[in-house]
């Protein structure tokens, strides 16, 4: 008996077979590496959170704000295909939102009085 052709199989079976063929460790690492802009931003923010946890609120918040501003900068200069998960909506809206959040956090980190 002949095996059923691709058109005769249900769509979800074809998708599952395609996913099994494509997911290899190499392709997984390539997919993660393609997200380098987001990983870089998250690393900067993680460093800032670590500094805040080490009881340096102003410095850590300043670094966190720098990470968000870095995300806005990367979204502005990278093409849509290279921006990875920083590409959420339109370029203008992404830059506006990230710039507003980064700038607001930066101002808040500068306004907070030093500990007494």
Phi, psi and omega in degrees: 000139182282148176287147180293145179286170181300326182289336183275340179282150176297153184298318182294329176292318178295320178296317180296319178294322179294321180294321178294324179291324189274333187275101175237162178304322180295315180293328178295314178295322177296321178294320178291318181294332177295343180266026184303327178297316179293319180296322177296315179297316179296326177294317178297316180294322178296321176298317178298319178295322177297321179290322175297319179293335178275014174073034172237077190297312184296313180298314181296318179293324176298318179291322176298316178298322177297323177295319179291321176294325175299321177298318178296318180296314180297322178294328181285323188263336182274142175293161185304323181290337182260347184287344177063225183282358170287343179274096183254305180239220176284157180303314182300313182293322177297313181295318180298313182294310181295321178295318178297314180293317179294316179295318178297318178293323178296314178297318179297322180291332178276334182278329184302127180291150178293153180297145180261000000 
